[in-house]
Amino acid sequence: MSDDAVRVERTTGTPAGRFALEHAHYAEDLDHWRAIARDAGGEVLDLGAATGRVTLALARDGHHVTAVDHDPGMIDQIILATRIERDLAGHVDAVVADLRTLDLGRRDPAAILPMNTLQAFVAPDDRRAVLRNVRGHLEPGGLFAFDVVMADLAALTDIVGEVIPGVVHHDPSGVTLRHGARFEDVDPGTGTVRFTILIDDGGTRYEREHEVHLFSPSELVELLAEADLRVLAVHGDFDGAPLDDMSERQVYRCEAA
């Protein structure tokens, strides 16, 4: 079986495989994480690594990456990818663990939390636990980088119930995926948002429900300070644009105090 055939089977045969396929189009952040890894110059923790979209990109650059995710199926995808791409051997460790209780017993020069992962922790105590654990796994002065969506709760409230079309992705496997989202509920008081991701592959429509917390910049600065993580820079995109009310995301670069 060719490597391409293995890749298609890997990405379509399991829930984690579908996740990998559904996110294969997203690459706008990769150069940003590569720059963080270069600046750190050592081990990188990819926290909430999912199926290894960022982990594998950094490993291909020659970095040693420890990928952490709570879902064993996601971690299995990373392990399989390192077996298919033999050049990655020795560059990736994959760990099944909850970010709220993670304890690797060491400190590293850099940790990343890509693709809005911090938003998945809806309970305030869980968010604090994750950030404390990030700090606990960093050397003094170690880098921590992450991104989250810029909160516009009023705008989201106005579109509750509507289907918002997203990208159309033509995967090399031959599958065309049409992405969309439907917002189910928005609570401006708590910042909690429930929405459904809609994926149509031309024959089947898949729906996956999410509940997330959307952060204001001031809330994040306070949480980071509580965790002894000093903000070095915050931008409105991965190219370094200033953060303002029109930004779609918040991109943070911090260091362990």
Summary of the structure (lengths in Angstrom):
residues: 257
radius of gyration: 18.2
end to end distance: 50.2
largest distance: 53.5
contacts: 797
relative contact order: 0.13
helix: 33%
strand: 33%
